[in-house]
C-alpha cells in the first residue's frame, strides 16, 4: 500500500509539473506585420498597370489614354470613389472621358496613386494644385500648397493669391496675401494686378497692414479701373473710398487727385475730407484718417491726470502723470508713462488734442492762467499765451485749428459760473 500510494503521489506530481511547464512556455503572437508590405503592394499594382493586367478602366484625357484600376483610383481620390461606387454610368464604362484637367496633370495624379510620388515644379504647381483639388487628392494638394507658399515672389504672389482664393485654400491665400501686403509697391506693377477681382483688391487696399505709400495705392487703384473702364468705373467710389488721402503728400494730392475731374465729380466728399484734414489734422475722423501700420504711427489712448487717492476728511492727491497705451493691440494692453504735466496740483482742468500728437493743458486752476502744450513727437513742453480768465471744470474743443475754452467755474467764494468762451489762435499765439 505504501508503494502504491507513493507511486500515485509521484504520478500526481508529474502531472502537476507537466501542467506548469505547459503554462510557462512563451506564447506565439497571432499577428504578423511586415513594414514593407504596403510598399510591395504599391509596386505590385504599378507592375500590373505597366503590363496592362487586370486593368478595368481607361481615362481618356484630350487624345491620351491612361489605363488604370478602379479600386486604386477610388482608394486615393474622393472624386473617383464617388464616380465608381455610387452607381454612375462611368462605373460600367471601360473608357471614361476627363475634361477637367490636362492629360499631363491627370497622368501625374494617376502615377501618384500607384507610386505615392509626384514631382512639383514652378511650371506645374498651380495646375497640379487645381487638379488635386478637383479630383480630391488631398496629400498632393497639401504638397502643392507648401510648394506655392515656399516659392512666393513678387512676380507670382498675386497669381497665387488668386489661386488660393479660387480653390478656397485658406493657408495659401493668407500666406500670399501677407506677401502682397509687404511687397505691394512692386507687386502692383505686375500684369497679374490688373486681373485681380474687385473683392481681392478691396481686401488688399482696405488693410491696415498694407505696406505702401498712399500715392502708390491711389495710382494702382486708378490703373486697375482704367484697365477695363466700361466695367470698372462704376466701382470707383467704393475703391477710392479705401485710399487714405489724408496721409498722402500734399503736392501729389493737388497735382494728381484734385486735378482729376472724373474723380472729383464722383467723390467730392472724399476729396473735401482730405483737404480739410490736411488743413486741420486731427479734427476729421473717418476710416481714411486712420494711419496704416507702415506709416510708423499708431492710434493711442491717453489718460491725463486724475485723482490717485481720495479719503474722507483728507485732502485729495492728484496725479500729474500722462499715461498711454496703443489701441491697436487691445488684447495685450500695457500702460506706460509718457510724461508729467507742467501744472500744480489742482482739479477740474481741461485738455484739448491738437492735430494728431499735441496736447494742450491750461494749468493752475483758479490761481494761475498758464497754458502748456505737450508735443508727443518731440517729447517736450512749451509755454503758450495765458488764458484770459482762469477757470476750472470747463470744456475745450479744437475747430479749424483754433482752440476754444468754454464755460466753467471762475470763483468758489462766492460760487460763480461763466458762459464766456475764449478762443486761442496759434498763428498769433493769443
C-alpha positions in Angstrom: 0.0 0.0 0.0 2.8 2.3 0.8 4.5 1.7 -2.5 1.2 2.1 -4.4 0.5 5.3 -2.5 3.9 6.6 -3.2 3.5 5.8 -6.9 0.2 7.7 -7.1 1.8 10.7 -5.4 4.7 10.7 -7.9 2.4 10.5 -10.8 0.3 13.3 -9.4 3.5 15.4 -9.0 4.5 14.5 -12.5 1.1 15.7 -13.9 1.4 19.0 -12.0 4.9 19.5 -13.3 3.9 18.9 -16.8 1.0 21.4 -16.4 3.3 24.0 -15.0 5.7 23.6 -17.9 3.0 23.9 -20.5 1.6 27.1 -18.9 5.0 28.8 -18.7 6.0 28.3 -22.3 6.1 31.7 -24.3 3.0 32.2 -26.4 3.5 33.0 -30.1 1.8 36.2 -31.3 -1.1 35.5 -33.8 -0.4 38.9 -35.6 2.2 39.2 -38.3 3.0 42.7 -39.7 5.5 43.4 -42.4 6.5 47.1 -42.7 7.4 46.6 -46.3 4.0 45.2 -47.3 2.4 48.5 -48.3 5.4 49.3 -50.5 5.4 45.9 -52.1 1.6 46.2 -52.7 2.1 49.5 -54.5 4.9 48.0 -56.5 2.8 45.1 -57.5 -0.1 47.3 -58.5 2.2 49.5 -60.6 3.6 46.4 -62.2 0.1 45.2 -63.1 -0.7 48.6 -64.6 2.5 48.8 -66.7 1.8 45.3 -68.1 -1.8 46.2 -68.7 -3.0 43.3 -66.4 -6.4 43.4 -64.7 -6.9 46.9 -65.9 -10.6 47.7 -65.8 -10.8 51.4 -66.8 -9.1 53.8 -69.2 -9.1 57.5 -68.6 -9.3 59.5 -71.8 -7.9 63.0 -71.5 -7.6 65.0 -74.7 -6.0 62.5 -77.1 -4.3 60.5 -74.4 -5.5 57.2 -72.9 -4.4 56.3 -69.3 -5.1 52.7 -68.3 -5.6 52.0 -64.6 -7.6 50.1 -61.9 -10.9 51.5 -60.5 -10.1 50.3 -57.0 -6.7 52.1 -56.9 -8.3 55.4 -58.1 -11.2 55.1 -55.7 -8.9 54.4 -52.8 -6.9 57.6 -53.4 -9.5 60.0 -54.7 -12.8 61.1 -53.3 -13.8 62.1 -56.8 -13.2 58.7 -58.3 -14.7 56.9 -55.3 -17.9 58.8 -55.9 -17.8 58.1 -59.6 -17.2 54.3 -59.3 -19.1 53.5 -56.1 -22.4 55.4 -56.4 -24.0 53.9 -59.5 -22.9 56.5 -62.0 -22.7 55.4 -65.7 -18.9 55.6 -65.6 -18.9 52.6 -63.3 -19.9 50.4 -66.2 -17.9 52.1 -68.9 -14.4 50.8 -69.9 -13.4 54.3 -71.1 -14.1 57.4 -69.1 -13.6 60.8 -70.6 -12.0 63.5 -68.4 -12.4 67.2 -69.3 -11.5 69.0 -66.1 -7.7 68.8 -66.3 -4.9 68.4 -68.9 -3.5 65.0 -69.7 -0.2 65.8 -68.0 -1.9 66.6 -64.7 -4.1 63.6 -64.8 -1.1 61.4 -65.6 0.8 62.9 -62.6 -2.2 62.2 -60.3 -2.6 58.6 -61.5 1.1 58.0 -61.1 0.9 59.3 -57.6 -1.9 56.8 -56.8 0.4 54.0 -57.8 3.7 55.2 -56.5 3.0 57.8 -53.7 5.4 60.1 -55.5 4.8 63.3 -57.5 7.2 66.0 -58.9 6.1 69.6 -58.3 7.8 72.4 -60.3 7.2 76.0 -60.9 5.7 75.1 -64.2 3.1 72.6 -62.9 2.4 73.6 -59.3 -0.7 75.8 -59.9 -2.3 73.4 -62.4 -1.4 70.4 -60.2 -3.0 72.1 -57.2 -6.2 72.8 -59.1 -6.3 69.2 -60.4 -5.6 67.7 -57.0 -8.3 69.9 -55.5 -10.9 68.9 -58.2 -10.1 65.2 -58.1 -9.7 65.3 -54.3 -6.1 64.0 -53.9 -5.6 65.8 -50.6 -1.9 64.8 -49.9 -1.0 66.2 -53.4 -3.0 69.4 -52.8 -1.2 69.9 -49.4 2.2 69.3 -51.0 1.3 71.9 -53.7 0.2 74.4 -51.1 3.5 74.1 -49.3 5.5 74.4 -52.5 3.5 77.5 -53.6 3.9 79.2 -50.2 7.6 78.4 -50.1 8.4 79.8 -53.5 6.4 83.1 -53.3 8.0 86.1 -55.1 6.9 89.4 -56.5 6.2 88.1 -59.9 3.9 85.2 -58.7 2.3 86.4 -55.4 -0.8 87.9 -57.0 -1.5 84.8 -59.1 -1.1 82.5 -56.1 -3.3 84.8 -54.0 -6.0 84.4 -56.7 -5.4 80.6 -56.8 -5.8 80.3 -53.0 -9.0 82.3 -53.1 -10.4 80.3 -56.0 -9.6 76.9 -54.5 -10.6 78.0 -51.0 -7.1 77.1 -49.9 -7.0 79.4 -46.8 -3.4 78.7 -45.9 -2.2 79.6 -49.4 -4.5 82.6 -49.6 -3.4 84.1 -46.2 0.3 83.4 -46.9 0.1 85.0 -50.4 -1.9 87.9 -49.0 0.7 88.7 -46.3 3.4 88.7 -49.0 1.4 91.0 -51.3 0.8 93.4 -48.4 4.6 93.5 -47.7 5.6 93.9 -51.4 2.6 95.8 -52.8 4.6 98.6 -54.4 6.4 96.0 -56.7 3.5 93.5 -57.0 1.1 96.2 -58.2 3.4 96.7 -61.2 3.0 93.1 -62.5 0.4 92.1 -65.1 -1.5 89.9 -62.6 -2.5 93.0 -60.6 -4.8 94.1 -63.5 -6.6 90.7 -63.3 -7.4 90.9 -59.6 -11.0 90.5 -58.7 -12.6 93.6 -57.1 -13.1 91.6 -53.9 -9.4 90.8 -53.6 -8.4 94.3 -54.4 -10.7 95.6 -51.7 -9.1 93.1 -49.2 -5.7 94.4 -50.0 -6.2 98.2 -50.1 -8.5 98.3 -47.0 -6.0 96.6 -44.7 -4.0 98.5 -42.0 -1.1 96.1 -42.8 -0.6 97.4 -46.4 3.0 98.4 -46.7 2.8 101.1 -49.3 2.6 104.9 -49.6 -0.9 106.2 -50.3 0.3 107.7 -53.6 1.1 104.2 -54.9 -2.2 102.8 -53.5 -4.2 105.5 -55.4 -2.2 105.1 -58.6 -2.7 101.3 -58.5 -6.4 101.7 -57.9 -6.8 104.1 -60.9 -4.7 101.8 -63.1 -6.9 98.8 -62.2 -10.1 100.9 -63.0 -8.7 102.2 -66.3 -7.7 98.7 -67.5 -11.4 98.0 -68.1 -13.2 101.4 -67.7 -16.6 100.3 -69.0 -16.8 97.6 -66.5 -14.9 99.1 -63.6 -15.6 102.8 -63.5 -18.8 102.1 -61.6 -16.6 100.7 -58.8 -14.6 103.9 -58.5 -16.3 105.4 -55.5 -16.1 102.2 -53.4 -12.4 101.7 -54.3 -11.2 105.3 -54.0 -13.0 105.4 -50.6 -10.4 103.0 -49.3 -7.4 105.2 -50.2 -6.3 107.1 -47.2 -5.9 110.5 -48.8 -5.3 112.4 -45.5 -1.9 110.7 -45.4 -1.0 111.5 -49.0 1.7 114.0 -49.9 0.0 117.4 -50.3 1.7 118.3 -53.6 0.8 114.9 -55.1 -2.8 115.3 -53.9 -3.1 118.6 -55.7 -1.4 117.5 -58.9 -3.0 114.0 -59.3 -6.2 113.9 -57.3 -7.7 117.4 -57.3 -6.9 117.7 -61.0 -8.9 114.5 -61.9 -12.3 115.9 -62.9 -13.9 112.4 -63.1 -12.8 111.6 -59.6 -13.8 115.0 -58.1 -17.2 114.6 -59.7 -17.6 111.0 -58.4 -16.2 111.5 -54.9 -16.4 115.2 -54.0 -16.9 114.5 -50.3 -13.8 112.3 -50.1 -11.7 115.0 -51.8 -13.2 117.6 -49.4 -12.4 115.5 -46.4 -8.8 115.1 -47.4 -8.4 118.9 -47.9 -9.9 119.6 -44.5 -7.7 117.0 -42.8 -4.6 118.4 -44.4 -5.6 121.9 -43.2 -6.7 120.8 -39.7 -5.1 117.5 -38.8 -6.9 115.5 -36.1 -10.2 117.3 -36.5 -11.6 114.9 -39.1 -12.3 111.3 -38.1 -13.1 108.6 -40.7 -11.7 105.2 -41.7 -9.4 107.1 -44.1 -7.8 109.2 -41.3 -6.6 106.0 -39.6 -2.8 105.6 -40.4 -1.6 102.3 -41.7 1.0 100.4 -39.7 3.6 101.0 -42.3 3.5 104.8 -41.6 5.0 104.1 -38.2 2.1 105.9 -36.5 -0.4 104.2 -34.2 -3.6 105.3 -32.6 -3.3 105.5 -28.8 -5.5 106.0 -25.7 -4.1 108.7 -23.4 -5.2 109.2 -19.8 -4.3 112.6 -18.3 -4.1 113.3 -14.6 -6.9 112.4 -12.2 -7.3 111.7 -8.5 -5.0 109.0 -7.2 -6.4 108.7 -3.7 -9.4 110.4 -2.0 -10.2 109.6 1.6 -12.9 111.2 3.6 -11.5 114.0 5.8 -8.2 114.1 4.0 -7.2 116.3 1.1 -7.2 114.5 -2.3 -4.0 113.5 -4.0 -3.8 114.5 -7.7 -1.8 112.8 -10.4 0.3 114.8 -12.8 1.1 111.7 -15.0 0.1 111.3 -18.6 -0.3 107.6 -19.4 -0.6 106.0 -22.8 -1.5 102.6 -24.4 -1.8 101.7 -28.0 -5.4 100.9 -29.0 -4.3 98.6 -31.9 -3.5 95.8 -29.5 -6.4 95.7 -27.1 -5.7 92.0 -26.2 -2.2 92.9 -25.0 -2.7 96.3 -23.4 0.0 97.7 -21.2 0.1 101.3 -19.9 3.2 103.4 -20.0 4.1 106.8 -18.8 4.5 109.5 -21.5 5.4 112.5 -19.4 4.5 114.6 -16.4 2.2 117.6 -16.7 3.5 121.1 -16.2 1.0 122.1 -13.6 0.4 122.5 -9.9 -1.9 120.1 -8.1 -5.4 121.3 -8.9 -8.8 119.9 -10.1 -11.2 120.4 -12.9 -8.7 121.1 -15.6 -9.5 120.6 -19.3 -7.4 119.3 -22.2 -7.5 119.6 -26.0 -5.9 117.3 -28.6 -4.3 119.5 -31.3 -3.6 117.9 -34.6 -2.5 114.2 -34.3 0.1 114.3 -31.5 -0.2 117.5 -29.4 -1.9 118.0 -26.1 -2.9 121.5 -24.8 -3.4 121.8 -21.0 -4.3 125.0 -19.1 -2.9 124.7 -15.5 -3.1 126.2 -12.1 -6.8 126.1 -11.5 -8.3 129.5 -10.3 -4.9 130.7 -9.1 -2.9 130.6 -12.4 -3.7 131.3 -16.1 -0.7 129.3 -17.6 -1.2 127.2 -20.7 1.2 124.4 -21.7 1.5 122.4 -24.9 2.9 118.9 -25.0 4.4 117.7 -28.3 4.4 113.9 -28.3 6.7 113.5 -31.3 9.4 115.7 -29.7 8.6 114.7 -26.1 8.7 118.3 -24.9 6.6 121.0 -23.3 6.3 124.6 -24.5 4.5 127.5 -22.8 1.7 129.3 -24.7 -0.1 132.6 -24.2 -2.0 132.6 -20.9 -5.8 132.1 -20.9 -7.6 135.4 -20.3 -9.8 134.1 -17.4 -8.7 131.4 -15.0 -11.4 128.7 -14.8 -12.0 125.1 -13.8 -14.5 122.4 -14.8 -14.7 124.0 -18.3 -14.5 122.3 -21.7 -12.1 122.7 -24.5 -12.5 122.0 -28.2 -10.5 122.4 -31.4 -12.3 123.7 -34.5 -10.4 124.6 -37.7 -7.1 124.8 -35.9 -8.3 127.1 -33.2 -8.8 126.1 -29.5 -11.9 127.2 -27.6 -12.3 127.3 -23.8 -16.0 127.1 -23.0 -17.7 128.0 -19.7 -16.6 126.7 -16.3 -16.3 127.9 -12.7 -14.4 131.1 -12.2 -14.9 131.6 -8.4 -15.8 129.5 -5.3 -16.4 132.3 -2.9 -18.9 133.3 -4.0 -19.5 130.5 -6.5 -19.6 131.9 -10.0 -20.1 130.1 -13.3 -19.3 131.7 -16.6 -20.8 131.2 -20.0 -17.9 133.1 -21.6 -15.9 131.4 -24.5 -12.3 132.2 -25.3 -10.5 131.3 -28.5 -6.8 130.7 -29.0 -5.2 131.3 -32.4 -1.8 129.5 -32.6 -0.6 131.6 -35.6 -0.9 134.7 -33.4 -0.2 132.9 -30.0 -3.1 134.7 -28.4 
